[in-house]
Amino acid sequence: MKLVGRAWVFGDGIDTDVLAPGRYMSLSPRELADHCLEAVRADFASNVETGDVILAGENFGIGSSREQAVESLKILGISAVVAKSFGGIFQRNAFNLGLMCLSCPTLDLSNLREFDLVELHMKAGVLHAGKHSWDCEKLPEFLRNMINDGGLIAHLNKQSNAKEDK
């Protein structure tokens, strides 16, 4: 599977409180998403388009274990996050909720321009942006299937339904 989208470029240390600010946690998921990343890019939520890809530095999603951080990105239409490294809980939450997250330790953010089209080849674990390419982690097939199915619950439901149909 290949994802193509516009790039949003962020640096290191984007934490879950920036992705899902605590002061807005009592709002609906849609309203919370409207505040996603506003502390670092006030225009993010209002300008992100379905299929866009976040490219980031080290420790994307560090901090608390809030699933709302991933949920906000999904509500806004982000198709994938590629970062040098992730907060472990964030990355697991992303897989569970069906958001593609790939670690790409060699990603050079200085060679990326915001809103350029990027291609992410999930099976091969390769990111293309302009004239540049980076090898990212290759996710095992079961994780790719889980993400394609929409996350862990949807994946388990699909498996359960397939067993019932036999």
Protein Blocks (a to p, Z undefined) as FASTA:
>chain_A
ZZddddddddehiafklmmgfklmmpcfklmmmmgoklmomklmmmpcehiacdddehih
iacfbfklmmmmmmnopabdcdfbdcfklmmmmmmnopacdddfklcfklpcehiacddd
fknopacehjbccddddddfklmmmmmnopjklmmmmmmmmmmmZZ
